[in-house]
C-alpha cells in the first residue's frame, strides 16, 4: 500500500488530531466527535487504498496518546569502498535496518539490525542524516516516520540465514541494483551515504 497522496495526508492529519483529542479531551461529547473524526479518517484511507474500512481502522486507529513519528534506523556499512545492501524476502534491496526498539538507542539499534539481517558485527561511528520520509521515500504506512542513516564500521562476520533477508551484496555507486525497496531506501539515499563515506568530515544532514 503506497500512499504518496494529498488526500491520504489529510486523513493522517485528521486521525492524529482525533487521537490527541481522545487522549486529552475531557468532555464526553467532544470524545464522541473525536471518535467520529477517526472513523471518517479511516473511511478516507479505505476509499483511497481499496482496503476494508475495518482493516484500515484496526491498522490506522489502533494507538492511544499523542501521536509521534516512528524511528527507522539504517546502516551504511562500507567494505573495500563498496556499500553493503540486504536482499529482502520480497526481492528488493535496501540498507540494513528497521524500527528502533524501545530499549535501544539509535546507535545500538542500528548495530542490532545489521547483525540480525546480515550476521555481521558493526560499530556505529557517525550520524549521516535524519530525514522525514515524506520528503524522500514512497510511503507505505499511515503514520510519520523519521529515518536515520548511520555510518558504520565493519568488524567481522559473514551472512547468516534469517527470516528477513535472503542474501547480502556489496555495490559501488555505479552498480546499484534497480529493484530497491524505495519505501526504505532510495538510490539518492544510498548515494548520500557514499558522499558521506568519501567525505567523513561532512556535517550531518537533516530536514
C-alpha positions in Angstrom: 0.0 0.0 0.0 1.9 3.0 -1.3 0.3 6.3 -0.2 2.0 9.4 -1.5 -1.3 11.3 -2.0 -2.5 14.7 -0.6 -5.9 13.2 0.4 -4.2 10.5 2.4 -2.1 13.1 4.1 -5.3 14.9 5.1 -6.6 11.6 6.5 -3.4 11.1 8.5 -3.6 14.6 9.9 -7.2 14.2 10.9 -6.6 10.9 12.6 -3.7 12.4 14.5 -5.8 15.3 15.8 -8.6 12.9 16.7 -6.2 10.7 18.6 -4.8 13.6 20.6 -8.3 14.8 21.3 -9.3 11.4 22.7 -6.2 11.4 24.9 -6.5 14.9 26.3 -10.2 15.8 25.9 -12.4 15.9 29.0 -15.9 16.4 27.6 -17.7 13.2 26.7 -19.4 14.9 23.7 -16.1 16.0 22.4 -14.8 12.5 22.7 -17.7 11.3 20.6 -16.8 13.9 18.0 -13.1 12.8 18.0 -14.2 9.2 17.6 -16.3 10.2 14.6 -13.4 12.1 13.1 -11.3 8.9 13.5 -13.9 6.9 11.6 -14.0 9.5 8.8 -10.2 9.4 8.5 -10.3 5.6 8.2 -13.0 5.8 5.6 -10.9 8.3 3.6 -8.0 5.9 3.8 -10.1 2.9 2.8 -11.5 4.8 -0.2 -8.0 5.6 -1.5 -6.5 2.2 -0.9 -9.4 -0.2 -1.6 -8.9 -1.9 1.7 -11.9 -2.7 4.0 -12.7 0.1 6.5 -12.5 -2.4 9.4 -8.9 -3.4 8.4 -7.9 0.2 7.9 -9.4 1.2 11.3 -7.5 -1.6 13.0 -4.2 -0.6 11.5 -4.7 3.2 11.3 -6.5 3.9 14.6 -5.0 1.4 17.0 -2.9 3.7 19.2 -3.6 6.0 22.1 -1.8 9.0 23.4 -0.3 11.8 21.5 0.8 10.6 18.0 4.5 10.9 17.3 6.6 9.6 14.3 8.3 6.2 14.4 12.1 6.0 14.2 13.7 3.9 11.4 17.4 3.3 11.6 19.5 2.5 8.5 23.2 1.4 8.4 25.7 2.4 5.8 28.4 -0.2 6.0 31.3 0.0 3.6 33.8 -2.8 2.8 36.6 -2.0 0.4 34.8 1.1 -0.8 31.5 -0.8 -1.6 28.3 -0.4 0.4 26.5 -3.4 1.9 22.9 -4.0 0.9 20.5 -6.7 2.0 18.2 -8.6 -0.2 14.7 -8.6 1.3 12.3 -11.6 1.2 10.2 -9.7 -1.4 13.1 -9.5 -3.8 14.1 -5.9 -3.3 17.3 -4.4 -1.9 17.8 -1.9 0.9 20.3 -0.7 3.5 20.1 -3.0 6.6 17.9 -1.5 9.3 14.4 -1.3 10.8 12.2 0.2 13.5 14.1 1.4 16.6 13.2 -0.8 19.6 12.0 1.0 22.8 15.1 -0.3 24.8 17.6 0.8 22.1 19.4 3.9 21.1 19.9 4.9 17.5 23.4 3.6 17.5 22.7 0.3 19.3 19.6 -0.4 17.2 21.5 0.2 14.0 24.2 -2.3 15.1 21.5 -4.8 16.2 19.6 -4.6 12.9 22.8 -5.2 10.9 23.6 -8.3 12.9 20.1 -9.7 12.6 19.9 -9.1 8.9 23.4 -9.9 7.8 25.2 -11.8 10.6 27.9 -9.1 10.6 29.1 -7.2 13.6 29.5 -3.4 13.0 30.2 -0.3 15.1 28.2 2.9 14.6 30.6 5.7 14.0 28.7 8.8 12.9 25.2 10.0 12.0 24.9 10.8 8.3 21.4 12.1 8.1 18.0 12.5 9.8 15.2 12.6 7.3 11.4 13.0 7.1 10.4 10.1 4.8 7.6 12.1 3.3 10.2 14.2 1.6 12.3 11.3 0.3 10.6 8.0 0.2 7.5 6.3 -1.1 5.1 6.0 1.9 3.6 2.7 2.9 2.5 3.4 6.5 -0.3 5.7 7.8 1.9 7.5 10.2 5.0 9.6 10.2 8.5 8.1 10.0 11.8 9.7 10.8 14.7 7.9 9.1 18.2 7.9 10.4 21.3 6.9 8.5 24.4 5.8 10.4 27.9 5.4 9.0 29.1 2.0 10.4 32.5 0.3 10.6 32.5 -3.4 9.6 34.1 -5.5 12.3 33.6 -9.2 11.5 31.2 -11.8 10.3 29.5 -13.3 7.2 26.0 -13.7 6.1 23.7 -16.0 8.2 20.3 -17.2 7.2 17.5 -15.3 8.8 13.8 -14.7 8.5 14.1 -11.2 6.9 16.8 -11.4 4.2 17.9 -13.9 1.7 21.4 -12.6 0.9 23.7 -9.6 1.1 25.7 -7.8 -1.6 28.4 -5.2 -1.9 27.9 -2.5 -4.5 29.8 0.5 -5.8 28.0 3.7 -6.6 27.8 2.9 -10.3 26.3 -0.6 -9.9 23.4 -0.2 -7.5 20.5 -2.6 -8.1 17.4 -1.2 -9.8 14.9 -3.1 -7.6 15.3 -1.1 -4.4 12.8 -1.1 -1.6 12.1 2.6 -2.1 9.9 2.9 1.0 13.0 2.0 3.0 16.0 3.1 0.8 16.2 5.1 -2.3 19.1 5.5 -4.8 19.6 9.1 -3.7 19.8 8.0 0.0 22.4 5.4 -0.9 24.4 7.9 -2.9 24.1 10.3 0.1 25.8 7.6 2.2 28.6 7.3 -0.4 29.2 11.0 -0.4 29.5 11.0 3.4 31.8 8.0 3.4 34.1 9.8 0.9 34.0 13.0 3.0 33.7 11.8 6.6 34.1 15.3 8.0 30.9 16.4 6.3 28.2 17.7 8.6 25.1 15.6 9.4 22.2 16.3 7.1 18.7 16.9 8.5 15.3 18.1 7.3 
